[in-house]
Structure formats: C-alpha cells, structure tokens
Amino acid sequence: MRLKVLSKRFPVIFTVVIQLLCGVFLSIVAGFSTDKAFLLLVSIWAGAAVAIVALIFGVWRGLWRRHDDLLAERVLLQLYAAELGKLLLSLLLLGLIFKYASALHAGWVIASFALASLVGAIAIAGFDSSGQAVGEQPNKI
C-alpha cells in the first residue's frame, strides 16, 4: 500500500483514524451481539479513547517535544521516557475508568484498548522516521 505523506503529522493522523475505525468496527460487532448495547458501546469507546490519548501523548513526548537534541543517547532516553509515560498514562486512565465507571463492562474496555493499541502500533510502524511510508521512494524534485 502506497501512502502519500503530506506532512510529518500525517502518520499520527492516519493512525488515529485507523484506531477510530477499529472502535467503530468493535461498536458494530458489540451492538448486534447483545441487548445492553449502550453500555457496551460506552465501554468500547472508553477503551479506544485511552489508546488514542496514549498514542498522541507518546508521539508528542517522544518526537515533537524537542528539536535540539542530536545525540543518539538523548534521543533514545527521550523515547524510553515517552513509552514509560504512555504506559503510566494508560494505567492511570484505565484505573480511573474501572474505579468511577464500574457499570461499564471491563472485558470490552480492555479488549478495545488492546485492539486499538495493537492496530495503532501496526499502522504507525508503516512509516519511517521521516514520515514516508515504508517502501516508498522520497520525492526528488
């Protein structure tokens, strides 16, 4: 699949759209599978929202925060800190959901979070560090 990259933000926007489509797909599956459709839909969107917020936070913290670091060790440390921040933010948000929204179905929250995170990781892995789709030749003008 060839993707035309319009900006450096395109891979993130593309990944968020893919995660939203994952949430829509799970909503359709859950909506037809039970009579408590509203609680399942809220559960699914709560889990998908946590995955999307974690992705956006991780990209902001890891890639868009500093532009002056050129040392590989500092960049790697920045990426590790971003991943740790994503993990802690995800745990915090999921914990808040489980504590204050106990009516939601925990299995669907975890399933939608895991699936949206997995789909997001696969989608963003299709781009290299310059924002080009992997396998695509850079535009030479």
C-alpha positions, -999 to +999 in steps of 0.1 A: +000+000+000+015+033-010+006+063+011+012+099+001+027+117+031+016+154+032+033+164+064+052+149+094+019+148+113+002+126+087+014+093+102-002+102+135-034+114+120-035+083+099-030+061+129-057+079+150-082+075+121-073+037+120-079+035+157-112+053+154-122+028+126-112+000+150-136+015+176-164+017+150-158-019+140-160-031+176-191-010+182-209-026+153-199-061+165-209-054+201-241-035+191-255-065+173-243-091+199-263-081+230-293-063+244-272-040+266-257-022+236-254+013+251-231+002+280-210-019+256-206+009+232-195+033+260-171+006+272-156+002+238-152+039+232-137+044+267-110+018+259-104+031+224-102+067+238-075+056+263-055+041+234-058+072+213-049+096+241-019+074+250-007+073+213-010+111+210+008+117+243+036+093+234+042+109+200+042+144+214+065+134+243+089+113+222+091+131+189+076+166+188+088+180+222+125+188+215+142+195+183+176+205+196+189+170+207+211+154+182+229+129+204+216+094+199+217+086+237+195+116+245+170+108+217+168+072+229+163+083+265+136+106+253+118+077+235+121+055+266+106+083+287+078+086+262+070+049+263+071+049+301+048+079+301+024+062+277+023+032+300+017+052+331-010+074+314-028+043+301-027+027+336-040+058+352-068+063+327-079+027+328-077+027+366-100+058+367-124+041+343-126+010+364-129+030+397-155+055+387-174+038+358-180+004+374-211-001+353-190-005+322-181-039+310-144-044+320-138-070+293-149-048+265-128-018+279-097-039+280-104-056+246-110-023+228-079-007+244-057-037+235-071-039+199-069-001+193-033-001+207-023-030+185-039-016+154-023+018+161+012+002+166+008-017+133-004+014+115+024+037+127+050+010+120+043+015+083+061+049+084+098+056+088+113+084+109+109+109+081+072+104+078+074+085+045+055+052+040+080+023+043+090+012+008+080+045-008+107+064-027+112+100-015+101+127-038+131+141-058+124+175-073 
